[in-house]
């Protein structure tokens, strides 16, 4: 890939770190935070004294007995003591919320360099409690008693989509198979196994129905993991060996009750994409790839429509026509997505930004696309409630 040098007009990512995702034995929330905080600063070539502010994305909601975790980042180095440090939370979009908050802080000139860490440890929590914790990201007066927890919420969405647009079981299995196939090449992925369409499509003892028409292969994984970014202002970024700038971004928060909106439209997702593309001055067709929030395969399907890749009700076309495959019109979830990479809640959004920066800097290893120019990220909290889009471009 030819080196790129362009004028930097917005904050830029100049360093990153990423743990493997999965069941990480012997790790704690603290150890994961410390690991990526240290590694990201080393990757950027900065010291703790260069960090002006710290933001931690950590959902928790009962996964960790240790709450009030923002100050744990200071455990990475005593020289971080007294740095302004805040925990940011917005359900499954927690990581992107922390990233976007860093951009606002830098643009307000309250900081030049911000360290952003995302973390979650989920696998030490008993299964029934995991479901209860995740369901806290829904509107409890309406969905608090739904069977299968948060999977039940998206099972209801999938059932409604099937009723309106027909059985989409083939398309969902194709999305799952695509993401698992892509995940084989991701060294950070929790599940690096090509399951194939037939396995994902058929109900079996190893792939039972979980909620509505959703099977186990339609659901993202319970994961531990962490990721971190060093983000700095435009002027300072010009002095780093690599810089991935925020060409555009958008955040749209929608109503929490699904009864107050057309849940099959993912309107907040659509608005966030429109805002980010408008700020970037580009069209969706200008993107080289997208990392999108496939907490469940039905979410990725509807997101194809909300981002404008295909018309409403025609999400299946995107995967059936190969538009979202590596080598297609718009590769989606080259990393394997949440489906194969894993979904440690607070880390997910930070991970998506790190993976996208890797792609743009030709540092994605076996995942690497050919000469990508612009990468899009969509990270969602709840059922299309907290919607964040970032558009990244390599400038150095």
JOKA-V352389 format. One record per residue. N is the residue number from 0. RES is the residue in one small letter. SS is DSSP state (H for helix, E for strand, C for the rest). PHI is phi in whole degrees, 0 to 359 (NA if undefined). D_CENTER is the distance of its C-alpha to the mean C-alpha in whole Angstrom. Layout:
n=[N/N]
res=[RES/RES]
ss=[SS/SS]
phi=[PHI/PHI]
d_center=[D_CENTER/D_CENTER]
This chain:
n=[0/1/2/3/4/5/6/7/8/9/10/11/12/13/14/15/16/17/18/19/20/21/22/23/24/25/26/27/28/29/30/31/32/33/34/35/36/37/38/39/40/41/42/43/44/45/46/47/48/49/50/51/52/53/54/55/56/57/58/59/60/61/62/63/64/65/66/67/68/69/70/71/72/73/74/75/76/77/78/79/80/81/82/83/84/85/86/87/88/89/90/91/92/93/94/95/96/97/98/99/100/101/102/103/104/105/106/107/108/109/110/111/112/113/114/115/116/117/118/119/120/121/122/123/124/125/126/127/128/129/130/131/132/133/134/135/136/137/138/139/140/141/142/143/144/145/146/147/148/149/150/151/152/153/154/155/156/157/158/159/160/161/162/163/164/165/166/167/168/169/170/171/172/173/174/175/176/177/178/179/180/181/182/183/184/185/186/187/188/189/190/191/192/193/194/195/196/197/198/199/200/201/202/203/204/205/206/207/208/209/210/211/212/213/214/215/216/217/218/219/220/221/222/223/224/225/226/227/228/229/230/231/232/233/234/235/236/237/238/239/240/241/242/243/244/245/246/247/248/249/250/251/252/253/254/255/256/257/258/259/260/261/262/263/264/265/266/267/268/269/270/271/272/273/274/275/276/277/278/279/280/281/282/283/284/285/286/287/288/289/290/291/292/293/294/295/296/297/298/299/300/301/302/303/304/305/306/307/308/309/310/311/312/313/314/315/316/317/318/319/320/321/322/323/324/325/326/327/328/329/330/331/332/333/334/335/336/337/338/339/340/341/342/343/344/345/346/347/348/349/350/351/352/353/354/355/356/357/358/359/360/361/362/363/364/365/366/367/368/369/370/371/372/373/374/375/376/377/378/379/380/381/382/383/384/385/386/387/388/389/390/391/392/393/394/395]
res=[x/x/x/x/x/x/x/x/x/x/x/x/x/x/x/x/x/x/x/x/x/x/x/x/x/x/x/x/x/x/x/x/x/x/x/x/x/x/x/x/x/x/x/x/x/x/x/x/x/x/x/x/x/x/x/x/x/x/x/x/x/x/x/x/x/x/x/x/x/x/x/x/x/x/x/x/x/x/x/x/x/x/x/x/x/x/x/x/x/x/x/x/x/x/x/x/x/x/x/x/x/x/x/x/x/x/x/x/x/x/x/x/x/x/x/x/x/x/x/x/x/x/x/x/x/x/x/x/x/x/x/x/x/x/x/x/x/x/x/x/x/x/x/x/x/x/x/x/x/x/x/x/x/x/x/x/x/x/x/x/x/x/x/x/x/x/x/x/x/x/x/x/x/x/x/x/x/x/x/x/x/x/x/x/x/x/x/x/x/x/x/x/x/x/x/x/x/x/x/x/x/x/x/x/x/x/x/x/x/x/x/x/x/x/x/x/x/x/x/x/x/x/x/x/x/x/x/x/x/x/x/x/x/x/x/x/x/x/x/x/x/x/x/x/x/x/x/x/x/x/x/x/x/x/x/x/x/x/x/x/x/x/x/x/x/x/x/x/x/x/x/x/x/x/x/x/x/x/x/x/x/x/x/x/x/x/x/x/x/x/x/x/x/x/x/x/x/x/x/x/x/x/x/x/x/x/x/x/x/x/x/x/x/x/x/x/x/x/x/x/x/x/x/x/x/x/x/x/x/x/x/x/x/x/x/x/x/x/x/x/x/x/x/x/x/x/x/x/x/x/x/x/x/x/x/x/x/x/x/x/x/x/x/x/x/x/x/x/x/x/x/x/x/x/x/x/x/x/x/x/x/x/x/x/x/x/x/x/x/x/x/x/x/x/x/x]
ss=[C/C/C/C/C/C/C/C/C/C/C/E/E/E/E/E/E/E/C/C/C/E/C/C/C/C/C/C/H/H/H/H/H/H/H/H/H/H/H/H/H/H/H/H/C/C/C/H/H/H/C/C/E/E/E/E/E/C/C/C/C/C/C/C/C/C/C/C/C/H/H/H/H/H/H/H/C/H/H/H/C/C/C/E/E/E/E/E/C/C/H/H/H/H/H/H/H/H/H/H/H/H/H/H/H/H/H/C/C/C/C/C/E/E/E/E/E/E/E/E/E/C/C/C/C/C/H/H/H/H/H/H/H/H/H/C/C/C/C/H/H/H/H/C/C/C/C/C/H/H/H/H/H/H/H/H/H/H/H/H/H/H/H/H/H/C/C/C/H/H/H/H/H/H/H/H/H/H/H/H/H/H/H/C/C/C/C/C/C/C/C/C/C/C/C/H/H/H/H/H/H/C/C/C/C/C/C/C/E/E/E/C/C/E/E/H/H/H/E/C/C/C/C/E/E/E/E/E/E/E/E/E/C/H/H/H/H/C/C/C/C/C/C/E/E/E/E/E/E/E/E/E/E/C/C/C/C/H/H/H/C/C/C/C/C/C/H/H/H/H/H/H/H/H/H/H/H/H/H/H/C/C/C/H/H/H/C/C/E/E/E/C/C/C/C/E/H/H/H/H/H/H/H/H/H/H/C/C/C/C/C/C/C/C/H/H/H/H/H/H/C/C/C/C/C/C/C/C/C/C/E/E/C/C/C/C/H/H/H/H/H/C/C/C/H/H/H/H/H/H/H/H/H/H/H/H/H/H/H/H/C/C/C/C/H/H/H/C/C/C/C/C/C/E/E/E/E/E/E/E/E/C/C/C/C/E/E/E/E/E/E/E/E/E/C/C]
phi=[NA/290/299/243/225/226/298/261/243/220/305/221/280/239/192/205/209/205/276/300/256/146/273/261/295/81/262/230/305/296/295/293/300/300/300/284/298/296/293/290/295/296/296/282/78/242/250/305/294/275/275/266/206/231/233/246/266/210/285/64/57/116/290/239/294/276/260/54/264/306/289/295/298/295/293/292/192/301/287/277/303/79/291/300/222/222/273/243/215/205/55/289/263/306/299/291/300/294/298/293/294/298/297/297/296/293/292/280/63/269/203/261/232/237/263/245/238/237/209/201/235/250/286/277/267/302/311/301/289/302/299/294/295/294/295/295/271/246/272/299/301/260/241/297/253/292/296/72/61/293/299/296/298/283/296/293/296/297/299/293/295/298/294/279/240/96/297/246/300/297/296/296/294/293/296/300/296/300/290/291/296/293/295/302/269/260/294/269/289/290/238/255/218/280/282/81/297/301/295/292/279/267/287/206/299/272/222/281/292/253/202/56/275/274/261/302/289/268/244/290/267/278/220/250/162/208/212/213/227/252/240/224/284/300/297/289/299/296/265/263/287/218/206/241/269/273/289/195/203/208/225/228/259/252/301/286/292/293/292/268/208/277/294/277/266/46/297/296/299/299/295/299/297/299/294/292/296/296/294/284/71/225/252/304/294/278/285/274/192/222/256/237/273/264/302/220/299/296/295/300/301/290/295/305/284/295/282/96/289/220/293/304/85/242/304/301/303/302/274/291/268/77/296/260/281/303/93/275/300/213/304/238/61/298/286/101/65/296/300/253/291/112/219/287/316/293/271/303/296/294/302/300/290/295/297/294/297/302/302/289/260/58/236/263/60/294/280/301/276/274/51/290/250/224/241/253/230/233/236/236/249/69/273/58/266/263/237/235/236/235/239/251/219/287/240/206]
d_center=[25/27/27/26/27/27/27/24/24/21/19/18/16/19/18/15/15/13/14/15/13/15/18/19/23/25/22/21/19/21/21/18/17/21/20/17/18/22/20/18/21/23/21/22/25/26/27/26/29/27/24/25/22/20/17/15/12/13/13/16/18/21/19/21/24/24/22/23/21/20/23/22/21/25/25/24/27/30/30/27/29/30/26/25/22/20/18/15/14/12/12/8/7/9/7/7/11/12/11/13/16/16/17/19/21/22/23/25/27/26/25/25/22/19/18/14/13/11/12/13/16/16/19/22/22/24/23/24/23/19/20/21/19/16/19/19/16/18/22/24/27/26/24/25/27/25/26/23/21/17/18/21/19/17/21/23/20/21/24/25/23/26/29/28/27/28/27/24/24/25/22/19/21/20/17/16/19/17/14/16/18/16/14/18/18/15/17/14/13/14/16/18/20/21/22/23/24/27/25/22/25/28/28/29/30/27/25/26/25/23/23/25/24/21/22/20/18/17/15/12/13/14/13/14/13/12/11/13/14/17/17/21/23/24/27/26/24/27/28/25/25/22/20/17/18/16/18/16/14/14/14/16/16/18/21/20/22/22/26/25/24/23/20/20/20/16/18/16/13/16/18/14/15/18/18/16/18/21/20/20/23/22/21/18/21/21/17/17/14/11/7/7/6/9/9/13/14/16/13/12/16/16/13/15/18/17/15/19/19/21/24/23/24/24/20/22/23/20/20/24/25/22/20/17/18/19/22/21/21/17/15/12/10/12/11/11/8/7/11/12/10/10/8/10/9/9/8/4/4/7/6/4/7/10/9/10/13/14/15/16/19/20/19/16/19/20/17/18/19/22/22/19/19/17/13/11/7/7/5/8/10/13/14/13/14/12/11/9/10/11/13/14/17/19/22/24]
